[in-house]
Amino acid sequence: MSDHLLSILFQIIGALGALATIGAFIAVFRRDKDKQAQIEKLANIATILKAQNESIKKQNELVQQEIDIFKESVNLKAGDQQAIIAIEEKKLKLSVQPNLWLNGAGYKGYDGELSIDLNNKGEDAKLLEFNLTSDDIVLHSLSLPWDLDKGERRNIYGRRVGEKHIKDAQYEIDVVYEDRLHNKYMMKIKGTGNSVKIVDTKEI
């Protein structure tokens, strides 16, 4: 075999070796990418489960409040009108109270979009304000005020500003809403990317 043919043969073998190396690299990259996607998916599921547990806990607290109110009413004297009125007001407020919770969040890395899944397991609510504190995102498509009735859901939408990737964007959102009797509440949401949680809910 001539030197020229040997040279061509060695070049072909080298090219095949390089292709095999590239193929192995791509396979490893895909495996790592799949692992990262699985990790992010599991983290998102964990966030959703935690939010659901918090919602159940809040529902249990509402039931306990109803029990406490009932105990108070049993122990009242018939002539204690002021206490009776106070208890009836508590009952009324509890009967119309919304129960907002988060069913996780998602983002699109290629365009820096963020969406937070807001749900209502309680009575009808009217969303009034989304007050954002963040250097990393801005909110858009607010569509407020918004009726979020019992069992319904809607998204809160954000968009990245600056160079930080949306998965690393930090934010706080105060969701101001009211019940059917116009009692106002504020729920504080805190998150980084698609990891988001409720840190406080109070009447205002």
Secondary structure, 3 states (H helix, E strand, C coil): CCHHHHHHHHHHHHHHHHHHHHHHHHHHHHHHHHHHHHHHHHHHHHHHHHHHHHHHHHHHHHHHHHHHHHHHHHHCCCCCHHHHHHHHHHHHHHHCCCCEEEEEEEEECCCCEEEEEEEECCCCEEEEEEEEECCCEEEECCCCCEEECCCCEEEEEEEECCCCCHHHCEEEEEEEEECCCCCEEEEEEEEECCEEEEEEEEEC
